Each structure stands twice: as structure tokens, then as C-alpha cells.
């Protein structure tokens, strides 16, 4: 995965988080105490042409939404140490995985497949 810092000049980010590609939310965790990822969303996507599945994870959200906008960047985690660290370094944790659970470098994924 990759952590993307907030571009806002504040310790409490309010950046909207959007899914990077058309897809369906297959997991939405709204109770931060259930995961080290805090409030998070997993979206299932299908590659155009092949129809093969891949998944994206958006973690440490302040709130979860349903749609192209899937939430707001936050500082959530079940770990108190992580919450303390994110209080000075808020970020969005983003991962990309194929159906077999193999991960992609998220920055390379965005450059290669989504940025036009």
C-alpha cells in the first residue's frame, strides 16, 4: 500500500476520497475499533476487456460514503499509537490488489492504468 498525505494545511484533513475506477463497494467498515485500517472501504473493480477482478482499499477514513465519493480522509484506526501518529501526519492509506491477493505498487498502478 501507499500512504497519501493530506494537501490541506491542517492536522484534521477534510479531503474527499473518490474511488479510482468504476466499481462496487464490497466492504465498508464504519467502526474504527474493528481494524488497524480504521474506517475503510474496499471496492471491487473489473478490468475492461478481460473482466478480471481487482480491488482497491481506502483506509483511515473519517467517514464512509457510497458512490464515486467513498468518504473523507481521516485519522481512524483501532490502534491508539496509529491514531497518535496520524494526529501529526494524517493520510489516506491506499492499496491495489488482484483477485489472488497480489498487490500492485499503487503509484505505478495509477500512472500506468488510470492517469491519461
C-alpha positions as CSV (number, residue, x, y, z in Angstrom):
1,X,0.0,0.0,0.0
2,X,0.8,3.7,-0.1
3,X,0.1,6.5,2.3
4,X,-1.0,9.8,0.6
5,X,-0.8,12.8,2.9
6,X,-3.5,15.4,3.0
7,X,-2.7,18.6,1.0
8,X,-4.7,20.7,3.5
9,X,-2.7,22.9,5.9
10,X,-4.4,21.3,8.9
11,X,-4.0,18.4,11.3
12,X,-7.6,17.4,10.7
13,X,-8.0,16.7,7.0
14,X,-11.2,17.1,5.2
15,X,-10.2,15.8,1.7
16,X,-12.9,13.9,-0.2
17,X,-11.9,10.4,-1.2
18,X,-13.1,9.0,-4.5
19,X,-12.8,5.6,-5.9
20,X,-10.2,5.5,-8.7
21,X,-12.2,3.4,-11.1
22,X,-15.8,2.3,-11.6
23,X,-16.7,-0.5,-9.1
24,X,-18.8,-1.8,-6.3
25,X,-18.1,-1.4,-2.6
26,X,-17.7,-5.0,-1.2
27,X,-16.6,-4.0,2.3
28,X,-17.3,-0.9,4.3
29,X,-16.1,-0.7,7.9
30,X,-17.5,2.2,9.9
31,X,-16.4,1.1,13.3
32,X,-12.7,2.1,13.6
33,X,-12.1,-0.3,16.6
34,X,-12.5,-3.3,14.3
35,X,-9.4,-2.8,12.2
36,X,-5.9,-1.2,12.1
37,X,-7.2,0.4,8.9
38,X,-9.9,2.1,11.0
39,X,-12.9,3.1,9.0
40,X,-12.2,1.8,5.5
41,X,-13.7,0.8,2.2
42,X,-12.8,-2.0,-0.3
43,X,-14.0,-1.6,-3.8
44,X,-14.2,-4.4,-6.4
45,X,-13.5,-3.5,-10.0
46,X,-13.4,-5.3,-13.3
47,X,-10.8,-4.7,-16.0
48,X,-12.3,-3.5,-19.2
49,X,-11.9,-6.2,-21.9
50,X,-10.9,-9.2,-19.7
51,X,-13.4,-8.7,-16.9
52,X,-10.9,-9.9,-14.3
53,X,-11.4,-8.6,-10.8
54,X,-9.1,-6.2,-8.9
55,X,-9.6,-4.5,-5.6
56,X,-8.8,-1.1,-4.1
57,X,-8.6,-0.3,-0.4
58,X,-9.1,3.2,1.1
59,X,-8.2,3.3,4.8
60,X,-8.2,5.6,7.9
61,X,-11.3,7.5,6.7
62,X,-13.2,9.9,8.9
63,X,-16.5,8.8,7.4
64,X,-17.7,6.3,4.8
65,X,-20.0,7.2,1.9
66,X,-21.4,5.2,-1.0
67,X,-20.8,6.3,-4.6
68,X,-18.0,7.7,-6.6
69,X,-17.1,9.7,-3.4
70,X,-16.5,6.9,-0.8
71,X,-15.6,9.0,2.2
72,X,-13.5,11.7,3.8
73,X,-9.8,11.4,4.7
74,X,-9.4,10.9,8.4
75,X,-7.3,9.6,11.2
76,X,-9.1,6.4,12.2
77,X,-7.5,3.2,13.5
78,X,-8.2,0.7,16.3
79,X,-4.5,1.3,17.3
80,X,-4.1,4.2,19.7
81,X,-0.4,4.5,18.6
82,X,-1.5,4.8,14.9
83,X,-4.1,7.5,15.8
84,X,-1.5,9.4,17.7
85,X,0.9,9.2,14.7
86,X,-1.8,10.3,12.3
87,X,-2.6,13.3,14.5
88,X,0.6,14.8,13.2
89,X,0.7,13.0,9.8
90,X,-2.8,12.5,8.5
91,X,-3.0,10.4,5.4
92,X,-5.1,8.1,3.2
93,X,-3.7,4.5,3.0
94,X,-4.4,3.2,-0.5
95,X,-3.8,-0.4,-1.8
96,X,-4.4,-2.2,-5.1
97,X,-4.7,-6.0,-5.2
98,X,-5.6,-8.5,-7.9
99,X,-8.2,-11.3,-7.2
100,X,-5.4,-13.6,-5.9
101,X,-4.4,-11.1,-3.3
102,X,-1.2,-10.0,-5.1
103,X,-0.5,-6.3,-4.6
104,X,0.4,-3.7,-7.1
105,X,2.6,-0.6,-6.5
106,X,-0.3,1.9,-6.1
107,X,1.6,4.8,-7.6
108,X,2.7,2.8,-10.6
109,X,-0.8,1.4,-11.0
110,X,-2.3,5.0,-11.1
111,X,0.4,6.1,-13.6
112,X,0.1,3.1,-15.9
113,X,-3.6,2.4,-15.9
114,X,-5.6,5.4,-14.8
115,X,-3.8,8.7,-15.5
116,X,-4.4,9.8,-19.1
